[in-house]
Amino acid sequence: MSDRDEFGAFLVGFIVGGRTGAVAALLFAPQSGEETRAVIKERSIELRDRATEEAEAAWKRAEEAAIEARQKADELVKQARVQGEEITLKAREKGKELVDTTKTKGKELVETTKSTVKKATARVKKAEIEAPAAEA
């Protein structure tokens, strides 16, 4: 951004200086009017060519900066994709671990419940067997 500002300031100074010099040359020139006009014409052509060269150089620098910015943006996009994929893989692994843990805990809970039901059923059967014997 500052290169652009510096170039703009240079270009404005260059044009203003050129015009001031041309006016001064007209006023103080020991030459005839025709010779002075020829000199002014040559100088204006030189100034135009120089300004064109500077504008082309500035355009080239801007294109290079745009290419560099695009390359950096592409790199950042690639890095973001890689990090996104890594995060996705980690989340899937954690989710699988959680599912596996839940399955294991669920199986343990089912087994504990089965064991408790069997014990309770055995107690009830035992109580039924003893109860009729006690009534008789």
Residue pairs with C-beta under 8 A, 6 or more apart in sequence:
3 58
3 61
4 58
4 62
7 54
7 58
10 54
11 51
11 54
11 55
14 47
14 50
14 51
14 54
15 47
15 51
18 43
18 44
18 47
21 43
22 40
22 43
22 44
25 36
25 39
25 40
25 43
26 36
26 40
29 35
29 36
29 39
31 39
